[in-house]
Amino acid sequence: MRVLVVDDSPFVRGVVKSVLSKEGFEVLTASSVKEGIEMLNENPDLIILDIHLPDGEGFEILKHYPPEKVLVFSSDKDMVLRALELGVLDFLPKPKHPGDMAKVVRLIREVLFPEEKKPIKTPTVQKETFKPEIVVVGASSGSPKSLIKIFSSKKVNIPVIICLHIQKSFAESFAERLGAKVIYPEGDTISVGKYLLYPSTNYRFVSRYAIKEDKTDTPFKPSVDILFSSAAKFFKDKTLGIILSGIGKDGQKGAMEIKNFNGKVLAQDKRVAPVWGMPSAVVGIADEFLTDEGIIKHLEDWGVFG
């Protein structure tokens, strides 16, 4: 598998190439937009892209290559939000040493070597049979574009709580893009509306109307499992969980808990999920695997969107 690194820093290119080469990847490098576009002739399977390059913006390369196979190195809020809207896999600050590459390696492996699953056959959920009172969403790498598409311009009739694995510095700007309110570590009282959990902190429902910080140590924070499980405890069969693209299995246990209370779970279909990890973890649990349009249709039919 070939990975193309487009970055104007020789140090960054060197760190990435050293780590990924040891992991068995063939690494191609470029230091400018022009070189990056030329290297597309080598048919890379994934691109690690810097946005600020000597001869222009890295976005130029996205005109010639699928954004869902691009990982962005940037800490520029405006540029990152633009990249997420275009549908890139994820964004990370540039690595300062090989130890910063752990998430990059894991993400690349999940994208290029997705776990094989048999064709998913799930029964069609009848729209008349379900009226949720809470929507909880689990999302990670590859999901921001879908979150924007599904929720940004929609008026909601019930609370929608979004648990997204994202860096702290981008939480407020991304929440604003969704039209959502950020829930910070001290917690919040919820009502009808859209909410984004502040990163690096776990949260749980402590009543139907309140979300508080949870001190449990988990691999991913905020934890989709903790959010889903605690929501199911209070909303029971009126709980709707949605699992979007992301690495790992966060959300699997929480989705099972929702189903134990006879709630519903929807997940992003393999055909459209850039990273199949989180959706694949709920195969056999989720009621349906859908495209973004299919999820929107259910949310409309079930009265979530006004």
Secondary structure as UniProt FT lines:
FT   STRAND          2..6
FT   HELIX           10..22
FT   TURN            23..24
FT   STRAND          26..30
FT   HELIX           33..39
FT   HELIX           40..42
FT   STRAND          46..50
FT   STRAND          52..53
FT   TURN            54..55
FT   STRAND          56..57
FT   HELIX           59..62
FT   HELIX           67..69
FT   STRAND          70..73
FT   HELIX           77..86
FT   STRAND          90..92
FT   HELIX           98..101
FT   HELIX           102..112
FT   HELIX           127..129
FT   STRAND          134..139
FT   TURN            141..142
FT   HELIX           144..151
FT   TURN            152..153
FT   STRAND          159..164
FT   HELIX           168..170
FT   HELIX           171..178
FT   STRAND          181..183
FT   TURN            185..186
FT   STRAND          188..189
FT   STRAND          193..197
FT   TURN            199..200
FT   STRAND          202..207
FT   TURN            208..209
FT   STRAND          210..214
FT   HELIX           224..235
FT   HELIX           236..238
FT   STRAND          239..243
FT   TURN            250..251
FT   HELIX           252..260
FT   TURN            261..262
FT   STRAND          264..268
FT   TURN            270..272
FT   HELIX           277..280
FT   TURN            281..285
FT   STRAND          288..290
FT   HELIX           292..301
FT   TURN            302..303
//
